[in-house]
Amino acid sequence: MFNEKQVMIPGPTPVVKAIRDEMAREIQAFGDPRFVADYKATIDGLGQLLNCSGKTFVVAASGTLAMEMAISNTTKRGDRVLIVSHGFFGDRFIDICTRKGLVVDVLQSEWGQIVPLTQIEAQLSQHAYAAMTLTHVDTSTGVVAPVAEVGELMRKFADTIFIVDGVCATGAENEDVDGMNIDILFTGSQKAFGVCPGLMMLWASQKALARRESLGETIPEYYCDFAKWLPIMDDPSKYFATPAINLVWALQKSLELIVAEGGLSVRDERHRKNALAMQSALEAIGLRVLAEPGHRAITLSNLCYPEGVDDLQFRTTLAAEGFTVAGGLANYAGKMFRLGHMGNIDINDVVAVLSGIERALHQVSGKDVLGVAVTCYLKEMAAK
Ligand SMILES: *Cc1c(COP(=O)(O)O)cnc(C)c1O
């Protein structure tokens, strides 16, 4: 094998050369007016992209710190929060909130399904919740939540901050912070933005910012306090903590590519068409998509093996064919693999990985699948 291996996990996603090149640039001082202008343009551009009339934060961290930032700035010890969970990442909020001394109520779905809107509404009517969390795409299950519909519902619960984990969605799914009545949305650079890991982006509505103010001058957390970052986001020539300079440039480039592609709605359509074609193709070779039809993510697919296929053997064989995919989490460890298909990938990348999956499945199961998924995928992609 002479070519590079392809990383097709749900983050980090492939990083295209134009973005990689930004990582290799000569460093500048964080106060250099050229960098300050780039940082400001990136923050403002991201605010426009997601239609957020509040504030946008770009901070050196992974997505998990953004989860903590969302909770820290909108709740105080003793507050009650509702966690709507469609899997492992939804559940992660339980630990974050419990450690903070919040009263936690959880609505969990079966893996592959969603919590129905009626159940969310009934629960919200039971208590006064300071905040509610929802994971747009839970990466452990490949399930997409109906964020726009839930946002509409939240208009009835004006005292509850609506927090959306967009880590596996933002930059691929069409999201609109103001339009969807979202109070906090966040993601990490390494998912659908196709940048190396290391940055978190968070969008906060006016309502979320007002909630932070109501908590007083300080909160127990230091690095993730909105109040520490707000002056920097307004004027990045100021110092609070050293920005990840090359990552900011890489993110700026990624944003440029997204805008050049036509923005989030075009990007959503591209991901949607590709995901539907891929999911039919993968089903055609005997893999089962975990998420129920109607609730399937467009950013990744979680694929259950047919009877008799060993997870480790399959993924080792696929790696030898040039592709890294992720294993299943929790109860699905050993029973499925997770295939990322978000960000800056194209039809050539997908044909290659589908062909690799066919070869690996053929080798480990002897099944006659060569060409089957690729043919199915190409036909669907060519259809109107
Ligand atoms: C990846 C992911 C996270 C965690 O992000 P890190 O960058 O790994 O900290 C949180 N939520 C979802 C939905 C994710 O996919």
The ligand as an SDF file (V2000), in Angstrom:
LIG
                    3D

 15 15  0  0  0  0  0  0  0  0999 V2000
  -17.4460   13.7090   19.5010 C   0  0  0  0  0  0  0  0  0  0  0  0
  -18.6390   14.1200   20.2640 C   0  0  0  0  0  0  0  0  0  0  0  0
  -18.5510   14.7530   21.5160 C   0  0  0  0  0  0  0  0  0  0  0  0
  -17.2630   14.9260   22.2500 C   0  0  0  0  0  0  0  0  0  0  0  0
  -16.3860   15.7460   21.5920 O   0  0  0  0  0  0  0  0  0  0  0  0
  -14.8260   15.6710   21.9310 P   0  0  0  0  0  0  0  0  0  0  0  0
  -14.2360   16.6290   20.9360 O   0  0  0  0  0  0  0  0  0  0  0  0
  -14.4100   14.2540   21.7130 O   0  0  0  0  0  0  0  0  0  0  0  0
  -14.6450   16.0990   23.3260 O   0  0  0  0  0  0  0  0  0  0  0  0
  -19.7220   15.1910   22.1210 C   0  0  0  0  0  0  0  0  0  0  0  0
  -20.9110   15.0040   21.5310 N   0  0  0  0  0  0  0  0  0  0  0  0
  -21.0400   14.3880   20.3500 C   0  0  0  0  0  0  0  0  0  0  0  0
  -22.3820   14.2430   19.7560 C   0  0  0  0  0  0  0  0  0  0  0  0
  -19.9040   13.9230   19.6770 C   0  0  0  0  0  0  0  0  0  0  0  0
  -20.0290   13.3180   18.4940 O   0  0  0  0  0  0  0  0  0  0  0  0
  1  2  1  0
  2  3  1  0
  2 14  2  0
  3  4  1  0
  3 10  2  0
  4  5  1  0
  5  6  1  0
  6  7  2  0
  6  8  1  0
  6  9  1  0
 10 11  1  0
 11 12  2  0
 12 13  1  0
 12 14  1  0
 14 15  1  0
M  END
$$$$
